Amino acid sequence: MGTHPVMEEPHSFKRTFIYSIISGIFAFFIYSNNDVLHGTFLYDDAGTVIKNPMMLNTTNHWDLWYHDYWGEPLSSVTSHKSWRPITSYTFRWNYLSHQMDTFGYRVVNVALHVIVSMIVVFVMTWIDGSDLSALITGLMFGCHPVHTEAVANISGRAEILGALFFLTGFLFYARGTQTNSIFVRIICIFLMLFNTVLSLLSKEPGVVLPLMCAVWEFSLVSRLSIPEILWNGWLKSEKARQKLKTFFFHLAAICLGTVVIIYWRFEWTGGNEPIFVFDQNPAAFHKDRQVRVLTISWLYCLYTEVLVFPYTLSCDWSGDSIPLVRSPADPRFLFIVLFYVGFLSFIYFTRIWSVKQQLWQKQVFTCIMFIIVPFLLSSNLFIPVGFMKAERVMYLPSLGYCMFVGWLFARWLRGGTDIDPLPHENDTQSNEELENQKEENDNDNDSDNEEEKEKKKSKKSKKSKKSENEEDQENEGNEEE
């Protein structure tokens, strides 16, 4: 762990708050143009707002809990199972306020994006304890072009709301790990799980929030490695063993809460899988496994491209807009190989399996996981999704990339030194440690006082000897006279 460099002061809440305001103003400046605020309804807006019977039925507010995002009953066979009642409630509020005037809908989207950009600054301080990296991350997240579809498209509000509750829950959990009070920790874990529910009711990827919290605690709080998890013989101190026990306690609570949340949502939505059309996602529904694997891998390359070099953006990638990769003879297969080589090299670079993993490697690993974990449900790995490619789903995963760039740039400016991402770690010492420190300080003070007394006594004795010698000399002089 590095020390605080001279060129940058330690983390402070006041400075972080000011930087969050700057990031919010910057995000508002980017998206408060005429095209965004005064555009028309587009694409999915027809199903979520214009033709959605739940928006027009303003008498029974409980209907939203029994209908999906597109107004279909959850019990229907044709239901999309995209159950997002919180997002639907915000659309209904917009409709009650100004009917079909798109300005109000779009103002809400921009305002939510501004709030998320501000929260991002606080989240980054728990990855790297540098206000500079937090500011860079917030500014980059607020203006990243890949967010255009989520912010400028009214239906993209689901992504922004999901990210808002996701990051809020993460902050609750992060602060809860920095206290020794078991009661406070339980409360913070509960608040994190509650925000998981809110994020899930806004957009489905919110359910992975507990997993992201566990990864962050494993990497940057417990400072553990995979060998230390698998065999506690690697743990060389009692403090490390206590951190491992605390991590497993939190992990058990997280797993229990997550299972309950998933089971509740699965039962509420009817317990059956949605029915998608082949043209919505030809890569995931193709009969040939080789075509599925190669094409989905190519989609990962395209998602990486829009993060690093967002040159070609579109709000509709359905149908044959992206040709399938049918065999290794396709020229794109080379890029797929390079993608996986680069990804595995990055993981190797973090040395997550090594007990000698350094702090900066843990920070890089956490940034990578902030890309991967929120993207899991959109990756076609576990369940097929209803789109070939959608840039809106990169709204939250793009935070991991912005974190990495912010961390890298700030670390370069401070000469490669590390700043601990846990600014409150000194406040979390146990009462016994604090008492021991007080006793040690008191003993040190007592010893210092005794030394001062002895010095004063020695000075007095020296003065008295000097005065006696002077008197003796005076008496001798008088006798001689």
Secondary structure, 3 states (H helix, E strand, C coil): CCCCCCCCCCCCHHHHHHHHHHHHHHHHHHHCCHHHHCCCCCCCHHHHHHCCHHHHCCCCHHHHHHECCCCCECCCCCCCCCCCHHHHHHHHHHHHHHCCCHHHHHHHHHHHHHHHHHHHHHHHCCCCCCHHHHHHHHHHHHHCHHHHHHHHCHHHHHHHHHHHHHHHHHHHHHHHCCCCCHHHHHHHHHHHHHHHHHHHCCCHHHHHHHHHHHHHHHHHHCCCCHHHHHCHHHCCCHHHHHHHHHHHHHHHHHHHHHHHHHHHHHHHCCCCCCCCCHHHCHHHHCCCHHHHHHHHHHHHHHHHHHHHCCCCCCCCCCCCCCCCCCCCCCCHHHHHHHHHHHHHHHHHHHCCCCCCCCHHHHHHHHHHHHHHHHHHHHCCCCCCCCCCCCHHHHCCCHHHHHHHHHHHHHHHHCCCCCCCCCCCHHHHCCHHHHHHHHHHHHHHHHHHHHHHHHHHHHHHHHHHHHHHHHHHHHHHHHHHC
